[in-house]
Amino acid sequence: MREDFSKAPPPEKRETIPQRHILVLGDAMADWLGYGLEDAYSEQPDIGVIRKPKTVSGLIQYQPKGEPTDWAAAAKGILAAEKPDVIVVMLGLNDRTAMHEPAAEKTEGKSATDKKKADKKDGAVKPDGKPAAEPEDKPADDELPADTAGAEPPATATEKHARSPSGIYEFRDERWVELYNKKIEEMIGVLRSKGVPVVWVGLPAVRGPKATADTLFLDSLYRDAAERAGITYVDVWDGFVDDAGRFLQKGPDVQGQTRELRSPDGVYFTKPGARKLAHYVEREITRILAAHAAPVALPTEPATPDTNAIPGQPAPRPLAGPIVPLVASSVGTDQLLGGPGSRPAAVDALAARTLVKGEALTPPAGRADDFAWPRREVGREQAEGANPAASPGSTVGMARASQKPKHRR
C-alpha cells in the first residue's frame, strides 16, 4: 500500500493564548507550511498559527460534492469565524487539470453572430408586435470582407479564442488561463475583504520534469495576480532546486546542514523541509507584523499637576522622556535593518578588523610572533621612548640575558 505523505503532523497544544494569529489556507502544501510555521514560532508564545487546509482541493474545485464547491466560498465561511492578523494561502498543486467553463460564462461569451442566429431561430419580433423582416440578400457578419465587417463593436478577449463545444478546456489553454485567473482574483478579493495583510506563497518544484514545469507555470500566474492585487507574493522556488533548476530531494536546511527536505513521493515535505519552507514565509510575516504594529503611547508629563511645585524652582521631572525609535531613521517600514539603503552603525575600525574580518594585528618589531623578513630593526620603533632592555622578548634584551654569568651550584 502506498504511503500518504499529504498530511502534516497535527499541531501541538500550547499552554499560552497567542495575541496574534496567522491563518493558513490551502491544500496539503499549506498544511505542511502551517506545520513549519508552528515550529518557527514555537518560542514566541504571542504568535499562533491556525491551519485550515483542505488536503485534496484547488481553486478549480474545493470538493466534488456538497457546499462549498470552490475555495472562495469556503474562505468566506472560514474568515467569518476567525480573526487573523495575517492570512497566508498556498494551493494549486491539484489544479493541473482540465477546467469546465460554467454555463453562465458561456452565455456571456456568445458573439453577436450567435445571438442573431438565435433570434432568427426563435422568431424575433419588432416592438410593435409584427415579425421582424429577414433580408434575404444581406450576408451574415462572418461572411463579410474584413474591411466591411466592422459595424459591430470589436470582439472581447473572451470571444477571440476558439471555444470548445463541450466547454472543457485543457490545462494551459488560453481560455483555461483566463478562467483560472478569474478564480485567483476572486480568491484574493475574498481574502482582502477581511482587512488584514494577505500573503500568497508560490509552489515549490516537485519530482519529474513535467510536474516541475507545471508548477513553475502556475507560479507565474500567482505572481502576476498578486502584483496586480497589491498583495505579498513569496517565492520559495530557489530553496528546493539545485543550481541547474532541477528538483532537489536533499539539500541544506535552515541551519545549512544537508538534510532530507522532501518526502519519498517527491511532492510533500519532511520536518526539515517544512521548516525551510516556513523560513521564507516567516521573514515576510515578521516584516508585515512589524509594519502594522500599533505604537505604544508613553506618558511624557505627570498625569496630574504637582501641588508641591515651588514657584521659581525647576519643574518636576516627567514620568518618561521622549520616545526615541530604536531603528535607523533612514530605514522605511518595508526595509530591514542592514538591508540596502540602511545606514550602517558606527563600528570601531580595530574591532571590525580583528573580530569581523579575522585579520591579525601587526606585532611589534622583535617580538616572538614578528615573522617579518628581512628582520625589522628594534631601535627604530623603540627610539621614541621604549627601553630595548625592558622588553624581555626584544633582540637587545635577549642578547644581554645571554651575557649574564651563570651561577654554579
Secondary structure, DSSP 8 states (H G I E B T S, - for coil): ------S-------SS--SEEEEEEESHHHHHHHHHHHHHTTT-TTEEEEEEE-SS--SS-S-SSSS--SHHHHHHHHHHH---SEEEEE--GGG-S-EE--HHHHHHT--HHHHHHHHHHHT-B-TTSSB----SSS--GGGS-TTT--SS----HHHHS---TTSEE-TT-HHHHHHHHHHHHHHHHHHHTTSS-EEEE-----SSHHHHHHHHHHHHHHHHHHHHHT-EEE--GGGGB-TTS-B-SEEE-TTS-EEE-B-TTSSSB-HHHHHHHHHHHHHHHHHHHHHT--------S-SS--TT--TTS-----SS-----SS-TTS-TT--TTSTT-------HHHIIIIIS-------TTSTT---SS---HHHHHTTT--GGG-TTSHHHHHHHHHS-----
